Amino acid sequence: MEITEYKTEDYSVEYDRETTTVTLAGSLRLSGLEDSNPVVKLLNDVLALEPKTITLNLRELEFLNSSGINMLSKFVIKVRQNKTIHLILLASNRIPWQGKSLKNLQRLMPTLELEVQ
């Protein structure tokens, strides 16, 4: 796995190998969904490792635009197609967009575990 951490002025994405957790924080405004995007690349690299569980911690992700939601949706679909990986999303009820948008991901993958605090 090449990238385990990527940071900009606006957001950061980090992968913890021990807990198989990807943490996204800040304000993520993606302009496109190229596979060269570091966030997409990191998520795909984690998926390629085929861990038993992948946890996406979004509790510090204040903003995600529609391209970001689309990226998460595509990732959830890829995990669902794998059939052997359990996906957990950690969300915050203090960030308004998360409750509504992340619940929709459960429609794409009914086994997705959404933990909202």
Rosetta blueprint (number, residue, H / E / L):
1 M L
2 E L
3 I L
4 T L
5 E E
6 Y E
7 K E
8 T L
9 E L
10 D L
11 Y E
12 S E
13 V E
14 E E
15 Y E
16 D E
17 R L
18 E L
19 T L
20 T L
21 T E
22 V E
23 T E
24 L E
25 A E
26 G E
27 S E
28 L E
29 R L
30 L L
31 S L
32 G L
33 L L
34 E L
35 D L
36 S L
37 N L
38 P H
39 V H
40 V H
41 K H
42 L H
43 L H
44 N H
45 D H
46 V H
47 L H
48 A H
49 L L
50 E L
51 P L
52 K L
53 T E
54 I E
55 T E
56 L E
57 N E
58 L E
59 R E
60 E E
61 L E
62 E E
63 F E
64 L E
65 N L
66 S H
67 S H
68 G H
69 I H
70 N H
71 M H
72 L H
73 S H
74 K H
75 F H
76 V H
77 I H
78 K H
79 V H
80 R H
81 Q H
82 N H
83 K L
84 T L
85 I L
86 H E
87 L E
88 I E
89 L E
90 L E
91 A E
92 S L
93 N L
94 R L
95 I L
96 P H
97 W H
98 Q H
99 G H
100 K H
101 S H
102 L H
103 K H
104 N H
105 L H
106 Q H
107 R H
108 L H
109 M L
110 P L
111 T L
112 L L
113 E E
114 L E
115 E E
116 V E
117 Q L
